């Protein structure tokens, strides 16, 4: 492909920008997602086709500082080689045309696309990817500022942020993801308003638990624990390692050689003598009715001098055999949860930019934009992890800011599949 039509503002557009996206978010998957969500109705001439719009939304996340027409100009040369690109358009689509195309597509195809393509990418030789037979995963949430249009304000709301509970400057969306710790790639996600009672971190996470996989060890901070949530996540078959709050009753049933101890989680609706009977049954190793009580193992340790005082960490796990995962291994695994914070920073600081709000003016477009960010970050994380594994290094050693810059500026890869 020549360089005409690929230059914007004196800079070469980078094929690898879309090449990375297309490697991990293939065109066939885009078409399938569009079809599955009923967005593939025959278009009239001159309108951007759904596949192009989907990749454009992902590119908008990659070039968050640029306006619609600049991003489209960067990608016009690549799009021109695609099926469905029309010479009759006469050039780069206008901002108005792109806005209309995004509105026609809606958020559903991007959400469906993420569910189809987002998978763990680390393998057995990737540093930090596994604890024993379990793939190390984590769950966490983050908030995004969105434009304060009347529609966004009504849908997302203004959460209180100050000590007096005064509302923040912008409405906020919340995203909860399940990430692969080694690669930082989000593989499950839920999006909702940050202020809605049905869209708190726990509420959004409940929609993800049925999709956990049996070879995962899911690490979670203390905000996520609740009896019903624990049961739902464990019921999917995944192993769990969750921090719990200090006021949760954890009777010591048996001290184990690695320093952990057997305990039991009880349904809070069970009270009085029934709780004592269930605790004694658990102490004797008897089978428990899952709706009333669950066998667990507890790992406790102190972190010295955190904010001026020692902090007790209490972890509860479904891995009851200490030989499969000793206490020290689990304590180390829990602190891998901070890799999720790194992934959130990659999304909100390196892709979007520090302190910036999203660009979309309506709730549907905000959600579409967020799925675009998740897809773009997934593709970059997958690329980074694959390259690091091939080089025999920990993916953490690859600087995300440099990677994103390289993806943005690299010159065309002629092997990119249209």
Residue pairs with C-beta under 8 A, 6 or more apart in sequence:
1 15
1 77
1 81
1 412
1 414
3 12
3 77
4 77
5 76
5 77
5 80
6 12
6 13
6 74
6 76
6 77
6 78
6 412
7 13
8 70
8 73
8 74
9 70
9 73
11 74
11 409
12 409
12 411
12 412
13 73
13 74
13 75
13 76
13 77
13 78
13 412
14 74
14 407
14 408
14 409
14 410
14 411
14 412
15 78
15 410
15 411
15 412
15 413
15 414
15 416
16 407
16 410
16 411
16 412
16 413
16 416
17 59
17 62
17 74
17 75
17 407
17 408
17 410
18 55
18 59
18 75
18 78
18 416
19 413
19 415
19 416
20 379
20 380
20 383
20 407
21 55
21 58
21 59
21 62
21 375
21 376
21 379
22 55
22 416
22 417
23 379
23 382
23 383
24 117
24 378
24 379
24 382
24 383
25 55
25 58
25 113
25 117
25 375
25 378
25 379
26 117
26 417
27 51
27 417
27 418
29 113
29 116
29 117
30 50
30 51
30 54
30 55
30 109
30 113
31 40
31 50
31 51
32 116
33 54
33 109
33 110
33 112
33 113
33 116
34 40
34 50
34 51
34 54
34 105
34 109
36 109
36 112
37 106
37 108
37 109
37 112
39 50
39 104
39 105
39 106
39 108
39 109
40 50
43 49
43 50
45 86
45 88
46 86
46 88
46 89
47 97
47 100
47 101
47 104
48 56
48 93
48 97
48 98
48 101
49 84
50 104
50 105
50 109
51 82
51 84
52 79
52 82
52 84
52 85
53 98
53 101
53 102
53 104
53 105
54 105
54 109
54 110
54 113
55 75
56 71
56 72
56 75
56 98
56 101
56 102
57 102
57 105
57 110
57 368
57 369
57 371
57 372
58 372
58 375
58 376
58 379
59 71
59 74
59 75
59 376
60 68
60 71
60 359
60 369
60 372
61 351
61 352
61 369
61 372
61 373
61 375
61 376
61 377
62 351
62 376
62 404
62 407
62 408
63 70
63 71
63 74
63 408
64 351
64 352
64 353
64 356
64 359
65 353
66 74
67 95
68 93
68 94
68 95
68 98
68 99
69 92
69 93
69 94
69 95
69 98
72 92
72 93
72 98
73 92
76 91
76 92
77 412
78 412
78 416
79 85
81 418
82 418
83 418
93 101
102 365
102 368
103 362
103 364
103 365
105 368
106 364
106 368
107 364
107 365
107 367
107 368
107 371
110 368
110 371
110 372
110 375
111 191
111 367
111 371
113 371
113 375
114 189
114 371
114 374
114 375
114 378
117 375
117 378
118 185
118 186
118 187
118 188
118 189
118 374
118 375
118 378
119 187
120 135
120 137
120 180
120 183
120 185
120 187
121 180
121 183
121 185
121 381
121 382
121 385
121 386
122 129
122 130
122 135
122 180
122 182
122 183
122 385
122 389
122 395
123 129
123 389
124 130
125 389
125 392
126 182
126 183
126 385
126 388
126 389
126 395
127 182
127 388
127 393
127 394
127 395
127 396
128 136
128 181
128 182
128 336
128 394
128 395
128 396
129 135
129 136
129 180
129 181
129 182
129 183
130 136
131 217
131 325
131 329
131 330
131 333
132 324
132 325
132 329
133 215
133 324
134 215
134 216
134 217
134 239
134 325
135 180
135 213
135 215
135 216
135 217
136 180
136 181
136 182
136 217
136 219
136 333
136 336
137 178
137 179
137 180
137 181
137 187
137 212
137 216
137 217
137 218
137 219
137 238
138 178
138 179
138 181
138 218
138 219
138 220
138 336
138 337
138 339
138 340
139 176
139 177
139 178
139 179
139 205
139 208
139 218
139 219
139 220
139 224
139 340
140 176
140 177
140 179
140 201
140 220
140 221
140 337
140 340
140 341
140 344
141 174
141 175
141 176
141 177
141 201
141 204
141 205
142 174
142 175
142 344
142 347
142 348
143 159
143 172
143 173
143 174
143 175
143 194
144 172
144 173
144 174
144 175
144 348
144 352
144 357
144 358
144 370
145 168
145 169
145 170
145 171
145 172
145 356
145 357
145 358
146 152
146 156
146 170
146 171
146 172
146 173
146 357
146 358
146 360
146 366
147 170
147 171
147 357
147 358
147 359
147 360
147 361
148 169
148 170
148 171
149 361
149 362
151 361
151 362
151 363
152 171
152 360
152 361
152 362
152 363
152 366
153 171
155 171
155 193
155 363
156 171
156 172
156 173
156 193
156 194
156 195
156 363
156 366
157 171
157 172
157 193
157 194
157 195
157 196
158 167
158 168
158 170
158 171
158 172
158 195
159 167
159 168
159 172
159 194
159 195
160 166
160 167
160 168
161 167
161 168
170 357
171 193
171 194
172 193
172 194
172 195
173 191
173 192
173 193
173 194
173 358
173 366
173 367
173 370
174 191
174 192
174 193
174 194
174 199
174 200
174 201
174 204
175 189
175 190
175 191
175 370
175 374
176 189
176 190
176 201
176 204
176 205
176 208
177 186
177 187
177 188
177 189
177 190
177 340
177 343
177 374
178 186
178 187
178 188
178 189
178 208
178 212
178 218
179 185
179 186
179 187
179 339
179 340
179 343
180 187
181 219
181 336
181 337
181 339
181 340
182 339
182 385
182 395
183 381
183 382
183 384
183 385
183 395
184 339
184 340
184 342
184 343
184 346
184 381
184 384
184 385
184 395
184 400
185 343
185 377
185 378
185 381
185 382
185 385
186 343
186 374
186 377
186 378
186 381
187 378
188 208
188 211
188 212
189 208
189 371
189 374
190 204
190 205
190 207
190 208
191 204
191 367
191 370
191 371
192 198
192 199
192 203
192 204
193 199
197 203
201 223
201 224
202 223
202 224
202 226
202 229
205 224
205 229
206 229
206 232
209 229
209 232
209 233
209 235
209 236
210 232
210 235
210 236
211 236
212 218
212 233
212 236
212 237
212 238
213 236
213 237
213 238
214 236
214 237
214 238
216 238
216 239
217 238
217 239
217 240
217 241
217 319
217 333
218 233
218 238
218 239
218 240
218 241
218 242
219 241
219 242
219 333
219 334
219 336
219 337
220 240
220 241
220 242
220 243
220 337
221 242
221 243
221 337
222 242
222 243
222 244
222 245
224 242
225 242
225 243
225 244
225 245
225 248
225 316
227 265
227 267
227 268
230 240
230 242
230 265
230 294
230 316
231 290
231 291
231 294
233 240
234 240
234 294
234 318
235 290
239 317
239 318
239 319
240 316
240 317
240 318
241 315
241 316
241 317
241 319
241 330
241 333
241 334
242 315
242 316
242 317
243 313
243 314
243 315
243 316
243 334
244 250
244 314
244 315
244 316
246 312
246 314
248 314
249 266
250 263
250 265
250 298
250 314
250 316
251 263
251 264
251 279
251 282
251 283
252 261
252 262
252 263
252 298
253 261
253 262
253 263
253 264
253 279
253 282
253 283
254 261
254 262
254 283
255 261
256 262
256 297
256 322
256 327
257 322
258 322
258 326
258 327
258 328
259 299
259 327
260 297
260 298
260 299
260 300
260 322
260 326
260 327
260 330
261 297
261 298
262 282
262 295
262 296
262 297
262 298
262 320
263 282
263 296
263 297
263 298
263 316
264 278
264 279
264 282
264 288
264 293
264 294
264 295
264 296
265 293
265 294
265 296
265 316
266 275
266 278
266 279
266 292
266 293
267 291
267 292
267 293
270 278
270 292
270 293
274 292
278 288
278 292
278 293
281 288
281 293
282 288
282 293
282 295
288 294
288 295
294 318
295 320
296 316
296 317
296 318
296 320
297 316
297 317
297 318
297 319
297 320
297 322
298 314
298 315
298 316
298 317
299 314
299 315
299 317
299 327
299 330
299 331
300 312
300 313
300 314
300 315
301 312
301 313
301 327
301 331
302 310
302 311
302 312
302 313
303 310
303 311
303 313
304 310
313 331
313 334
315 330
315 331
315 334
317 325
317 330
319 325
319 330
325 333
339 396
342 396
342 400
343 377
343 381
346 377
346 380
346 381
346 400
346 404
347 373
347 374
347 377
348 354
350 400
350 401
350 404
351 373
351 376
351 377
351 404
352 358
352 373
358 366
358 369
358 370
359 369
360 366
360 368
360 369
380 400
380 403
380 404
380 407
383 403
383 407
384 395
384 398
384 400
384 403
385 395
387 398
388 394
388 395
388 397
388 398
389 395
